[in-house]
Amino acid sequence: MSAPLIGRLVVVGVGLIGGSFAAALRRAGQVGEVVGVGRSSDSKREALELGLIDRAESDWAAALDGADLVMLAMPVGQMDAVMAGMLPHLPAHTVVTDAGSTKGDVVAAARKCFGARIGQFVPGHPIAGAEKSGPSAARADLYEKRRVVLTPLAENASVAVDLVRQAWRVCGALISETTPEHHDRWLASVSHLPHLLSFALVSELAERPNAEEIFNLAGGGFRDFTRIAASHPEMWRDIFFANREALLAELSAYEAELAYYRELIESGDAADLEARIGSARAARTAWAERQG
């Protein structure tokens, strides 16, 4: 039997994203041992009970000893502290990657912490998730046919990028590569803004005096639009601040579009309103068909 792709994997943050990464590699027989690191002892204990990790560590030296790959799967606001704590104990051969939803800030943190060793860090982002979080939400099929964006650095050796690329392919993911800057502009429009809008709608309705009545009358449209409002608060707080400029630009564009819809409704312009809705419907249908 051939050796697995990854002999020892260290997952920092053993929730939905990190736990699913480990589960997918384990299902494929491409990881030997999985070591879990995280702030919450309850999460680490749950990950052990679920078989997502083989052992939990709180000591960096013990966790990183012999590691082939480290997956940083915690909120992006924690990257600085985690990288700084990890680096003194990181073996020279170990490749580090991440699953952060923003890349510019993560790369900046990595350059500050890794310094001359920045070539060991290969940034990435799986565009896959769920409204639930924690180890119990992890599943081995989360990344199947889902997009993973890698943003390799000039200092990365090809062997390091290849290891990360192969790991994600083993998970069933579809790989794209771009720059950190392009990634953040792109994700601001199709991920960060939709989450912000979903949170905003639910919070506005929840603060009304008749909120319970409103929610009792809600149907499928509300459920579909607001599903992502059940996402992890700390993670999305960090994402919104980390990608502030791109997100604010997208929010301004959306506000302008809303103002146009308002104008059409106020003026009773039925023909233009229907045409605008039809254009949106066609674009959404075409996107869904491309997704298969």
Sequence and secondary structure as in RCSB ss.txt:
>XXXX:A:sequence
MSAPLIGRLVVVGVGLIGGSFAAALRRAGQVGEVVGVGRSSDSKREALELGLIDRAESDWAAALDGADLVMLAMP
VGQMDAVMAGMLPHLPAHTVVTDAGSTKGDVVAAARKCFGARIGQFVPGHPIAGAEKSGPSAARADLYEKRRVVL
TPLAENASVAVDLVRQAWRVCGALISETTPEHHDRWLASVSHLPHLLSFALVSELAERPNAEEIFNLAGGGFRDF
TRIAASHPEMWRDIFFANREALLAELSAYEAELAYYRELIESGDAADLEARIGSARAARTAWAERQG
>XXXX:A:secstr
    SEEEEEEES SHHHHHHHHHHHHTT EEEEEEE S HHHHHHHHHHTS SEE S HHHHHTT SEEEE S 
GGGHHHHHHHHGGG  TT EEEE  S SHHHHHHHHHHHGGGGGGEE EEE    S  SGGG  TTTTTT EEEE
   TT  HHHHHHHHHHHHHTT EEEE  HHHHHHHHIIIIIHHHHHHHHHHHHHHTSTTHHHHHHH  HHHHHH
HGGGGS HHHHHHHHHHTHHHHHHHHHHHHHHHHHHHHHHHHT HHHHHHHHHHHHHHHHHHHHHT 
